[in-house]
Structures are given as C-alpha cells and as structure tokens.
Amino acid sequence: MMAPEMDSSPIDSSSPLVTILFKRTILPDSPSSMPDLKLSVSDLPMLSCHYIQKGLFFPKPNIPMLSFSVHLGLISIPHVLVDATSFWHFFNTWAELCHGGSPKLPDFRRNYFGNSKAVLRFASSAGPEVTFPVDAPVRERIFHFSVDVMRLLKSKANCCQNSLKLSLIPGQEVETCGKQIHDLRTNTKGSEISSFQSLCSLIWQAITRARKWLPGDYMTTFRMAVNYRHRIEPRVSPMYIGNAIQSTPTRAKVEEVTGKDLRWVAGLLHASVLAHGDVAIRQVITDWEAAPKCFPLGNPDGTVINMDSSNRFPMYEGNDFGWGRPLAVRSGKANKFDEKMSAFPEREGYRSVDIEMCLAPKTMAVLLLDEEFMGFVSD
C-alpha cells in the first residue's frame, strides 16, 4: 500500500475523555480489479440494522501514551455488508497480516443464492425506518457463566430432568450424568442439546419470570441467529464475506416457559435449531423474495428475547495485532433495545460464556433479584 495521507490539522472533540490528534486515510496502491458486488437476498433484510460495533480492550502498548492501562480498538462494519462470522474473519485476517502471516483469502462469490430479482422498496426516500424506540431507557449488564455452570446446565437439559434443583457444586451432577451424555452423543447423533442452548433456556425462563406483568397465555419468543454456511447444499464457503444468517424463532406460552423445567424449554430451542436445515433456509429466502422487507428490530409487545453473536467467534485468539491478546470484548451502542442479548467467549477459551443483556429497567431490576438465576452467575 502507498503511504497514508495525513491531515495534520487539529480536530475538535466535544468529549472530555477523548482527544483526536489526527485522521489517516489509507488508500490502495492500485484500483481494485473486482467488479461491484450486489447485495444478496441475505444482505438486503439487514438494511434495518446499524453497524456491527465491537470494541477490543488491549494492554497498554510499550510506547509513550497517556496514563491509561488499556487502549481500545473499535476493530466497525455495516451489517448489510457482512454478518458476525465475516466481521471476525476480516479482523482476524488483518491481525494475521500484521504478523506477516498468509491468511486464507475471502470468498466474494455471490452465486450461492441465485440471481434474485426481488426489489426492496421503502415508503419514503429516507430508506428503512427504525422499528424500535431509540430513546427508550435500557439497562445493560454483563453476566458471566463459568465452564462448570455450562456443563451443569447441559447435563440438566439432556438427562437430569428428574432433579428438583441443579447442584452448584462443580462436577457433582455432571459426573452423575456423564455416562448418559456420552451415550446420547454416541447413539443419537444430533439429538444432544448443547451447553449454549441450555444456557439460552435458563435465560429465557429467567427473563420471562422477570416480566411479571405478562399474562400466562401470552406467546413469548426466543430468537437465535443461525449461521447457515454449513446448513445448505451446496455449502457456503467458510470464507464467504457477506451475510449468511437467519433468525430462528422458538415460541411458547409464558406459563409454559416459566412453569416447565429447563429440559422442556431447552428441547424446544434445540428442535428449532435442528429443524433449520436446507429446506427451511431456502423457504425463508423464497418467502422473502415474494414479500421483500427489512428485518424488524425491537420488542413491541415486550415478549421477545433476541440472542445475537456467538461464544464461538474468535474474538480473542485471532485478534493479536502485535499488542498482545485483547483483555476484553464489548459492543457499541448500536442496535440496542429491550431484549437484545449478545454472547461472547471467555478470554482464556475455557468454554465459559459472557452474556451482554439489554433490558428495560424494570425487567433488569427484577432479574437481579432472581436468586434462582443469579445463583448461576459468576463474578
């Protein structure tokens, strides 16, 4: 690349915590030979979403700086262009290049979904409308679930449904159910409920309990973002740059989610994810082409929970730019509203999970007093 152009003129900043010293625009040394890429049928619905925003906190670099212990890289991309899988692939590739590596090249092909002629139209020239109240108060908190808790929830969801309560003594109930889980995994491929699905079930139950004002016969919905690169035939390349996700809704009555055990709720989520294969994915695309629209964000009736991101994304191990591994990952303020959840891996990779929850203040207040739920949360 050619040397970046630098604008050395000072830039005013209204923030008392941040001073922008200069901006740099890095240009390619030659025009790209790649033709324009059209947005696919999986990209266009994401026009209603703002940028994917993720912040990586790094150790203080060994260069003169102000007296901060960490610095932040806000390693941001419009969601209409990429999903989170592509997002982390891009930044992992950038980090690998910083170390002189030879990362796998991205796949920009757009023939996985055919040449759709669907047209997405808007009521006004302003484009897609915001479908949630951006000024509504929201409380945000990170909940940590240890590897022992994750194993415990998985054992409960898969084989310990007769237990009245989960044991929080590490390994106790897991050891009891270990052989049954092994047999289930060996003899019934695809039938094992994952630890993450088990955790989502715990969250679904707890938040629905916290929404005490919901009548028992109301339908509540838990949405999970499903990466379908490996779910359709022919498969989409793991290196595909674009959106290859769909939202999988699981629905049940409030009284069922709160009144039945974890195994029952986890079974619903698992069945939804398992059923979202090639036929279901292509049906969603066909339905969208018949009536193109943007993905609706928000929680208008207060009954929805939306789980995004994934604890399997390489947020730590793939993002060393020469400053060391990130210390923490957090998301920006975009696309945040009551019911928005994001999953992050643990820094050390021991399969524990951090869940970023955004909830209405009254819901969060009740949740924090829920001893059954908070008993699974680690410091």
C-alpha positions as CSV (number, residue, x, y, z in Angstrom):
1,M,0.0,0.0,0.0
2,M,1.1,3.6,-0.6
3,A,1.9,5.8,2.4
4,P,-1.3,7.2,4.0
5,E,-2.3,10.7,3.6
6,M,-2.3,12.6,6.9
7,D,-4.5,15.6,7.8
8,S,-2.3,17.3,10.4
9,S,-4.9,20.0,11.2
10,P,-6.3,19.7,14.7
11,I,-9.8,18.2,15.1
12,D,-12.2,19.5,17.8
13,S,-13.7,16.9,20.0
14,S,-16.6,17.5,22.4
15,S,-15.7,14.5,24.6
16,P,-13.7,15.3,27.7
17,L,-12.2,11.8,27.7
18,V,-11.1,11.5,24.1
19,T,-8.8,13.8,22.1
20,I,-8.4,13.1,18.4
21,L,-4.9,14.0,17.3
22,F,-5.3,13.4,13.6
23,K,-7.0,11.2,11.0
24,R,-5.5,9.0,8.4
25,T,-7.0,7.7,5.2
26,I,-5.2,4.6,3.8
27,L,-5.6,4.2,0.0
28,P,-4.8,1.1,-2.1
29,D,-1.8,1.4,-4.4
30,S,-3.9,0.4,-7.4
31,P,-7.6,0.2,-8.3
32,S,-9.3,-3.0,-7.4
33,S,-9.9,-5.4,-10.2
34,M,-13.0,-6.8,-8.5
35,P,-16.4,-5.7,-10.0
36,D,-19.2,-4.2,-7.9
37,L,-20.8,-6.8,-5.7
38,K,-24.6,-6.9,-5.4
39,L,-26.3,-7.3,-2.1
40,S,-27.7,-10.8,-1.8
41,V,-31.1,-11.9,-0.5
42,S,-29.5,-12.4,2.8
43,D,-27.9,-9.0,2.9
44,L,-30.8,-6.8,1.9
45,P,-33.0,-7.6,5.0
46,M,-30.2,-6.3,7.2
47,L,-30.6,-2.7,5.9
48,S,-32.7,-2.0,9.0
49,C,-29.6,-2.8,11.2
50,H,-26.9,-0.3,12.1
51,Y,-23.2,-1.1,12.1
52,I,-21.8,-4.1,13.8
53,Q,-19.8,-2.4,16.6
54,K,-17.3,-4.3,18.7
55,G,-14.6,-2.8,20.9
56,L,-11.4,-4.7,21.9
57,F,-9.6,-3.6,25.0
58,F,-5.8,-4.2,24.8
59,P,-2.9,-4.0,27.2
60,K,-1.1,-0.7,27.4
61,P,1.4,-0.7,24.5
62,N,5.1,-0.2,25.1
63,I,5.1,3.3,23.6
64,P,4.6,6.8,25.2
65,M,1.0,7.3,26.0
66,L,-1.3,9.0,28.5
67,S,-1.7,7.1,31.8
68,F,-4.3,4.7,30.6
69,S,-3.9,1.0,31.4
70,V,-5.6,-0.1,28.3
71,H,-6.5,1.3,24.9
72,L,-9.4,0.5,22.7
73,G,-9.6,-0.6,19.1
74,L,-13.1,-0.3,17.5
75,I,-11.6,-3.4,15.2
76,S,-17.0,-1.4,12.8
77,I,-18.8,-2.6,9.6
78,P,-22.3,-2.1,8.2
79,H,-24.4,-5.2,9.0
80,V,-25.9,-5.1,5.5
81,L,-22.4,-6.0,4.1
82,V,-21.4,-8.7,6.5
83,D,-22.6,-10.9,9.3
84,A,-20.6,-11.5,12.5
85,T,-18.8,-14.5,11.0
86,S,-17.4,-12.4,8.2
87,F,-16.8,-9.5,10.6
88,W,-14.4,-11.5,12.8
89,H,-12.8,-13.2,9.7
90,F,-11.9,-9.7,8.4
91,F,-10.3,-8.5,11.6
92,N,-8.6,-11.9,12.2
93,T,-7.1,-11.6,8.7
94,W,-5.9,-8.1,9.4
95,A,-4.3,-9.2,12.6
96,E,-2.6,-12.2,10.9
97,L,-1.2,-9.9,8.2
98,C,0.3,-7.7,10.9
99,H,2.3,-10.7,12.0
100,G,3.5,-11.5,8.4
101,G,1.1,-14.4,8.0
102,S,-0.7,-15.7,4.9
103,P,-4.4,-15.9,5.9
104,K,-7.0,-17.7,3.8
105,L,-8.4,-15.4,1.2
106,P,-12.0,-14.2,1.5
107,D,-14.7,-15.6,-0.9
108,F,-16.7,-12.9,-2.5
109,R,-18.8,-15.1,-4.8
110,R,-22.5,-14.1,-5.0
111,N,-23.8,-17.2,-6.7
112,Y,-24.7,-19.2,-3.6
113,F,-28.2,-17.8,-3.6
114,G,-29.0,-17.5,-7.3
115,N,-29.7,-14.3,-9.1
116,S,-32.8,-12.9,-7.3
117,K,-34.8,-10.2,-9.0
118,A,-36.6,-9.2,-5.8
119,V,-36.7,-5.4,-5.2
120,L,-36.8,-4.0,-1.7
121,R,-38.9,-0.8,-1.7
122,F,-39.4,1.8,1.0
123,A,-42.3,4.0,1.8
124,S,-40.2,7.1,1.6
125,S,-36.9,8.2,0.1
126,A,-35.4,8.2,3.6
127,G,-34.9,4.4,3.4
128,P,-35.6,1.8,6.1
129,E,-37.4,3.0,9.2
130,V,-36.1,2.4,12.7
131,T,-38.5,-0.1,14.3
132,F,-37.7,0.4,17.9
133,P,-37.7,3.4,20.2
134,V,-34.1,4.6,20.2
135,D,-34.6,6.9,23.2
136,A,-36.3,4.3,25.4
137,P,-34.3,3.7,28.6
138,V,-32.3,0.4,28.6
139,R,-30.2,-1.2,31.3
140,E,-27.1,-3.1,30.2
141,R,-25.1,-5.7,32.1
142,I,-22.6,-8.5,31.5
143,F,-23.4,-11.8,33.1
144,H,-20.6,-14.4,33.3
145,F,-21.3,-18.2,33.3
146,S,-18.4,-20.4,34.2
147,V,-17.5,-23.6,32.5
148,D,-18.8,-25.6,35.5
149,V,-22.2,-23.9,35.2
150,M,-22.3,-24.5,31.4
151,R,-21.6,-28.2,31.9
152,L,-24.2,-28.4,34.7
153,L,-26.9,-26.8,32.5
154,K,-26.1,-29.1,29.7
155,S,-26.4,-32.2,31.9
156,K,-29.7,-30.9,33.3
157,A,-31.1,-30.3,29.8
158,N,-30.0,-33.7,28.4
159,C,-30.5,-36.2,31.2
160,C,-31.2,-34.9,34.7
161,Q,-34.8,-33.8,34.2
162,N,-35.9,-35.5,37.4
163,S,-33.7,-33.4,39.6
164,L,-35.6,-30.8,41.6
165,K,-32.7,-28.4,41.7
166,L,-29.3,-28.1,40.0
167,S,-26.3,-28.6,42.1
168,L,-23.8,-25.8,42.1
169,I,-21.0,-28.0,43.4
170,P,-18.7,-28.2,40.4
171,G,-18.7,-31.7,38.8
172,Q,-21.3,-33.2,41.2
173,E,-24.3,-33.5,38.9
174,V,-22.1,-33.6,35.8
175,E,-20.3,-36.7,37.0
176,T,-23.7,-38.4,37.7
177,C,-24.9,-37.8,34.2
178,G,-21.6,-38.1,32.3
179,K,-22.2,-41.6,31.0
180,Q,-25.7,-40.8,29.9
181,I,-24.5,-37.7,28.0
182,H,-21.7,-39.8,26.3
183,D,-24.2,-42.5,25.3
184,L,-26.6,-39.8,23.9
185,R,-23.8,-38.2,21.9
186,T,-22.7,-41.6,20.5
187,N,-26.0,-43.2,19.8
188,T,-28.2,-40.4,18.8
189,K,-26.4,-38.0,16.5
190,G,-27.8,-34.5,16.5
191,S,-30.1,-35.1,19.5
192,E,-27.8,-33.7,22.2
193,I,-28.8,-30.3,23.5
194,S,-25.7,-28.1,23.5
195,S,-24.5,-26.2,26.5
196,F,-25.3,-22.9,24.8
197,Q,-28.9,-23.9,24.0
198,S,-29.2,-24.9,27.7
199,L,-27.9,-21.5,28.8
200,C,-30.4,-19.8,26.4
201,S,-33.2,-21.8,28.0
202,L,-32.1,-20.6,31.5
203,I,-32.1,-17.0,30.2
204,W,-35.5,-17.4,28.5
205,Q,-37.1,-18.7,31.7
206,A,-35.5,-16.1,33.9
207,I,-36.4,-13.0,31.8
208,T,-39.9,-14.3,31.3
209,R,-40.3,-14.7,35.0
210,A,-38.9,-11.1,35.4
211,R,-41.6,-9.8,33.1
212,K,-44.2,-10.4,35.7
213,W,-46.8,-8.3,34.0
214,L,-47.2,-10.7,31.1
215,P,-50.4,-12.9,31.2
216,G,-49.7,-16.6,31.3
217,D,-51.4,-17.3,28.0
218,Y,-49.3,-14.7,26.0
219,M,-46.9,-16.1,23.5
220,T,-43.2,-15.4,24.1
221,T,-40.5,-15.8,21.5
222,F,-36.8,-16.6,21.8
223,R,-34.8,-15.7,18.6
224,M,-31.4,-17.1,17.8
225,A,-29.2,-16.1,15.0
226,V,-28.2,-19.2,13.0
227,N,-25.2,-19.3,10.7
228,Y,-26.3,-21.4,7.7
229,R,-23.0,-21.7,5.8
230,H,-22.8,-25.4,6.7
231,R,-26.5,-26.0,6.7
232,I,-27.4,-25.6,3.0
233,E,-26.4,-27.7,-0.1
234,P,-24.1,-26.9,-1.7
235,R,-22.4,-25.5,1.4
236,V,-21.4,-21.8,1.5
237,S,-17.6,-21.4,1.9
238,P,-16.5,-20.7,5.4
239,M,-14.5,-17.8,3.9
240,Y,-17.7,-16.2,2.4
241,I,-17.8,-12.5,3.0
242,G,-21.4,-11.4,3.4
243,N,-24.5,-12.3,5.4
244,A,-25.4,-16.0,5.7
245,I,-27.6,-15.9,8.8
246,Q,-31.2,-16.2,9.6
247,S,-33.2,-15.7,12.8
248,T,-34.7,-18.9,14.2
249,P,-37.8,-18.1,16.4
250,T,-38.9,-20.5,19.1
251,R,-42.3,-19.8,20.6
252,A,-44.2,-20.9,23.7
253,K,-46.7,-19.5,26.2
254,V,-45.4,-17.5,29.1
255,E,-46.9,-20.1,31.6
256,E,-45.1,-22.9,29.7
257,V,-41.7,-21.2,29.8
258,T,-41.9,-20.3,33.4
259,G,-43.8,-23.4,34.6
260,K,-42.0,-26.3,32.9
261,D,-38.4,-27.4,33.6
262,L,-35.2,-26.5,31.9
263,R,-35.1,-29.7,29.8
264,W,-38.5,-28.9,28.3
265,V,-37.6,-25.4,27.3
266,A,-34.2,-26.5,26.0
267,G,-35.8,-29.2,24.0
268,L,-37.9,-26.5,22.2
269,L,-34.9,-24.4,21.3
270,H,-32.9,-27.4,20.2
271,A,-35.7,-28.7,18.0
272,S,-35.9,-25.2,16.3
273,V,-32.2,-25.1,15.5
274,L,-32.1,-28.7,14.4
275,A,-35.0,-28.2,12.0
276,H,-33.4,-25.1,10.4
277,G,-31.7,-27.0,7.6
278,D,-31.5,-26.6,3.8
279,V,-35.3,-26.8,3.1
280,A,-36.2,-24.4,5.9
281,I,-33.5,-21.9,4.9
282,R,-34.5,-21.8,1.3
283,Q,-38.1,-21.5,2.2
284,V,-37.3,-18.3,4.2
285,I,-35.5,-16.9,1.2
286,T,-38.4,-17.8,-1.1
287,D,-40.9,-16.2,1.3
288,W,-38.7,-13.1,1.5
289,E,-38.5,-12.8,-2.3
290,A,-42.3,-12.9,-2.5
291,A,-42.6,-10.0,0.0
292,P,-39.2,-8.3,0.5
293,K,-38.8,-6.4,3.8
294,C,-36.2,-5.4,6.3
295,F,-35.6,-7.5,9.4
296,P,-37.8,-5.9,12.2
297,L,-35.8,-4.9,15.2
298,G,-37.3,-4.3,18.6
299,N,-39.7,-5.7,21.1
300,P,-43.1,-4.0,20.6
301,D,-45.1,-6.2,22.9
302,G,-42.5,-7.0,25.5
303,T,-42.4,-10.7,24.9
304,V,-39.3,-11.2,22.7
305,I,-35.7,-12.2,23.5
306,N,-33.1,-11.9,20.8
307,M,-29.7,-13.7,21.1
308,D,-27.0,-12.5,18.7
309,S,-23.3,-13.1,18.3
310,S,-21.7,-16.3,19.5
311,N,-19.3,-17.6,22.1
312,R,-17.6,-19.5,19.3
313,F,-16.4,-16.4,17.4
314,P,-12.6,-15.9,17.5
315,M,-12.7,-12.6,19.4
316,Y,-9.5,-13.1,21.5
317,E,-7.2,-15.7,19.9
318,G,-7.5,-14.3,16.4
319,N,-7.0,-10.6,17.2
320,D,-3.4,-10.0,18.3
321,F,-2.2,-7.1,16.2
322,G,1.2,-7.1,17.9
323,W,-0.1,-5.6,21.2
324,G,-1.0,-9.0,22.8
325,R,-4.4,-10.6,23.1
326,P,-7.3,-8.4,23.9
327,L,-8.2,-8.1,27.6
328,A,-12.0,-7.8,27.0
329,V,-14.6,-7.5,24.2
330,R,-17.6,-5.2,24.4
331,S,-20.1,-4.0,21.9
332,G,-21.0,-0.4,20.9
333,K,-24.4,1.3,21.4
334,A,-25.9,0.4,18.0
335,N,-29.0,-1.8,17.7
336,K,-29.5,-2.0,21.5
337,F,-33.1,-2.2,22.9
338,D,-35.1,-4.1,25.4
339,E,-34.4,-7.9,24.9
340,K,-31.1,-7.7,22.9
341,M,-28.6,-10.3,24.0
342,S,-25.0,-10.9,22.8
343,A,-22.8,-13.8,23.5
344,F,-19.0,-13.5,24.0
345,P,-16.4,-16.2,24.6
346,E,-14.2,-16.2,27.7
347,R,-10.8,-14.7,27.2
348,E,-8.9,-17.9,28.2
349,G,-11.0,-20.1,26.0
350,Y,-12.3,-22.5,28.7
351,R,-15.8,-22.6,27.3
352,S,-17.3,-20.2,29.8
353,V,-19.6,-17.6,28.4
354,D,-20.3,-13.9,28.9
355,I,-23.8,-12.7,28.0
356,E,-24.4,-9.0,27.4
357,M,-28.0,-8.2,28.3
358,C,-30.0,-5.1,27.4
359,L,-33.3,-5.0,29.2
360,A,-36.0,-2.5,30.2
361,P,-35.0,-1.0,33.6
362,K,-38.0,-2.7,35.4
363,T,-37.1,-6.1,33.9
364,M,-33.5,-5.8,34.8
365,A,-34.3,-4.8,38.4
366,V,-36.5,-7.9,38.9
367,L,-33.9,-10.2,37.2
368,L,-31.1,-9.1,39.5
369,L,-33.3,-10.2,42.5
370,D,-34.0,-13.6,41.0
371,E,-32.0,-15.9,43.3
372,E,-32.5,-19.0,41.0
373,F,-31.0,-17.2,38.0
374,M,-28.3,-15.3,39.9
375,G,-27.1,-18.5,41.5
376,F,-25.6,-19.5,38.2
377,V,-23.9,-16.2,37.5
378,S,-20.2,-16.0,38.4
379,D,-18.3,-12.9,39.5
